[in-house]
């Protein structure tokens, strides 16, 4: 069967953040922090902001979308109980960053979004924390909710493999959702689904086989119960609110991807196999060589139950 491991290596480079993107985002992040600190010192001195990079950037699973856009989440934390509404505290952060970019910041439900046109976005969610209580995130027009993004990062780092295999799979599945769009699951949802699947399989050294095994396990778990529970406060289900059409769209895309992934593993011609992967991962996935690979199937790298971990069934 055609071995596309090398093609996945090239694909991961294509979807990963470039050095320039990283450097530019960090520069902008620091400048936004300086504006926020200055604004609060001058206008609301009893509120002293602290900061914490969170989300996919922290977990090293950030990608560039097919539009070449990436993002960074930089939480703004206040270690005191606010005397103003959650929306008001968000609006103060909006006031602080307004004017830094040519595009006005967006006051979204759970963050202030800074848009660097056709390049990247930096989100500033707003939190407060007092002793004895959970972290609280500001929700526009809805008050405060329990939320601890650091707990998610810690959970991911504790459970990922040391070789970085699962990081690559998360990025591949996030890029798949970006390629398909049409209200496919969020990056956080795909991260959680991937990590849950990882605990049930043996991590294969071949990227094409590993991704197929992960897809199969995700489908298996969702067929038993369609849910995606955040492994941190507030332990909410990210699939709450999905209507039937959105659920079916995701599950149908998942089935199609798994079917073509299994066909690609059986395909002897690498070019033909790569075309099957491109149907779901897009044109950034490279063409393979137009050659056949005659290789005996090995049960240790085969598809299906051979790669499952019997101790985790």
N, C-alpha and C positions, 0 to 999 in steps of 0.2 A: 504494500500500500504506500501511497505517496506520503513522504515525511515533509510536513510544512512548518516544522519547528523553526527553521531559519527565517521563514517569511513572517512568523509571528514576532520574532526578534526585531525585524525591520519595522513592522507595524507599530510595535510599542514605542519605538523611537519617534515615529511620525505623530503619534497622539500625545506624547509627553510634552511637558513644558520645556521650552527652549531656555537656554541660559539668559538670553536677552529678556524674555518674558519675566523670568524670575527676578532678575535684577531690577527691572522697571517696576514690577509690583512691590518689591520691598522698599524701593525709594518712595513710591507713592504712599505706601502704608505708613512709613515713618513720617512723611509730611502731613498726612491726615491726622496722625496721633498728635503731632505738634500743634496743629490747629485746634484740635479738641481740648488739649490741655490748656492752651492759651485762652480759649473761649471760656472755659469753666472757671479758670483762675480770675478772669476779669469780670465775669457776669454772675457766676454762681459759685463763689469760693468755698461754700460748705460741701460742695460735691466735687470730690477729687477722683478723676477717672484713672483706672488701671486697665491694662490691655492683655489680651491672650489670643494668639493665633489659634484657630480651631478648624475643624472640618477636614476636607480632603487634602488641603495643602499640608496640614499637620501630619496626616496619615500617609503622605506621599502617594496618594491615589488621584491627584488632580490631573485632568486632561485638557487638551485643547479641543474645542468642538470643531466640527467640519467647517465652521465659519471662522476658525482660528481665534476663538474667544476662550479665555480661561478666567478663573475667579479665585479670590482669596477671602476668607472670613476672618475678621479681626474683631473679637468681642470687646465691648466697652463695659467695664465693671465698676460699680460703686459699692463700697463696703459700708453702707449705711442705709437705713430705711428711708425711701424717698417721701417727701411731704407733698409731692405733686403726682398727678396721674401718670401712668405708664406712657400714654401717648405724648404727654407734655415733655417727659424726659427724652423720648425719641426725638421730638421736635427741636429740643435744644441741641442734640447732636447734629441734626439736619442743619440748623443755623450755623453750627461750628464749621461744617465742611462745605457749605454752600459757597460757590465761587472758585473752588479749587479746580474744577473741571469745566470745560466749555458747555457740557450738558448738565443741567441742574440735577442734583441728587434726587433719587426717588424715595419717598417715604412709604415703604412697603409694610406688609403686615408685621413681620418680625425683624426687620432691619432697616437701616438706611443704606441704600445702594448708591455707590459712586461709580459712574459710567465713564470709562476711558474709551471713547468711540472706536469701534473696530479693532480693539486690542484686548482689554480685560476689564473686569469689574471687581470692586472691593466692597464687601458688605460689612456693615457695622451693626450687629445685633447689640441690644442694650440689656444689661443685667444689674441686679443688686443682690447682695448677700449679707445676712446678719447671722451672728452666732446662733446655733441651734436650729436653723432653718435651711431648707434647700435653696439652691440658686434659683432666682426668679428672672424670667425673660419678659421683657416688655412686649405686649401684643397690641397693635394699633386698634383703638376703639374697643378693647376687650380686657384691659387690665393686665394682670400678671399671671404667669403660669410657671409651674415647676419645670426646670430644665437645667441639665448639667452636661454641657458639651464636652467638658474635659473627661467625664466618665466614659463617654463613647470612644474618645481617642485612646484612653487607657485600656479599655476592653479590646479594642482592635490591636493595639501593640502587644498586649499580653497573649493574644491568640493567633497572631499571624506566624507564618513560618520564617525561620531565620534566613532562608535563601531568597526571599522576595517573590516566590512563585505566585502567592495569592494576591499580592499587590498588582502583578501584571494582569491576572484574571479580572480583578475589580475594574481596572482601567479599560480592559477590553469590553466588558459588559456595559460600562458607562458609555463607551464610544458607540456600542451597538444601540443603546437607547437613544443617544443623540442622533445617530444616523436615521433611525426609524421615526423618532419624535412622536407626534400625535398622542401626547399625554402618556408616554411611557413612564415607568417608575423613576423616581429621583435617584440621584447618585447615592444618597444615604441608604435608600431601600435596597439598591443593588449590592451595596457593600455588606449589609446585614444578611441578605439572602446568600451571598457568596460565602461569607464566613460560616453561616449555619450549615451550608452544604459541605464545606471543607472538613467539618468535624466528622463527616460520615464516609469519607473516601480516603484512599491513599493518594498522596500528591505525586502524580507522574512527572518524570523529568522532561517529557515532551509537551510543549505548550499546547499543541493542537489536541492531544489526547486529554490533557488536564482540563481544558476548557469544555470539551465535550462531556467529561465526567461531571463537572460542576453543573452544566446545563441539565443533565439528566437528573441529578439529585435535586436541583431546584424545582424542576417539574414534578418530581415525585412528592416532595414536601408540600408544594402548593396544591396538588391534587387531593391531599389529605385534609388540608385546611388553608384557605386563602387568607393568609395574614402575614404581617411583617412587623414584629414587635421590637421596638427600640430597646436595646439592652442597657438602659440607663433611665434615670428619672426624666420624664414621667412614665416610662414604659408604655408609651402609646403605640397603637397599631397604625402604621403608615398607610395601610390600605383601607382604613376607615374613610368613608366618603367616596370610594370608588363606586360608580354606578355599574350596571351590568355591562354596558357597552365598553367601558374602559377596562374592566376586568377581562372581558373576552378578547379585546384587542391585544392586551399583554400576553394572555395565555396562548392565543393563536400565533403571535409572533415568536413566543418561546418554543412552541411545538415545531414551527417551520424551521427555526434556527437549529434545533436539536436534530431534526430529520436531515437537514443538509450537512450538519457537522458530521453525523454518522456516515453519510454518503461520501463525504470528503475523505474520511479515514479509510474507507474501502477503495476509493479511487486510486488506480495505479499511476495515472498521469498527473504530475504535480501541477501543471497549468490548469487542467480541468478541476482539480481539487481547489486551487486558489480561486477559481471563478465561483465556486460554491460558497467559500468564505466571504467573498466580496459582496454577495447578495445581501449579507447581513451586517458586514463591517464597513462597507463602502469602498470607494476608489483608493483610499489611502492604504488599504491592504494590497501588497504588491502581487504582480503576476508571478507565478511559478515558472519553472522551465518546462518546455514542451518535451518531456521525456517520461518514460515509464520506469517505475521502480518495482522490480520483481523481488519481493521479500516475503519470507514465510511469516505468517502471523504468530506472534509470541504471546502466550497467555498472560505474561506479566505486563504487556503493554497493549493488550487487545482492548476491544471496546466491550461495554456491558458489565456484567457482574464480576468479571475477572479483576476489575480495578477497585471493587468495593472493599471496605474493611468489615470483615464478618463480625468483629467484636463490637461494631457500632450499629448493627441492625436493630 
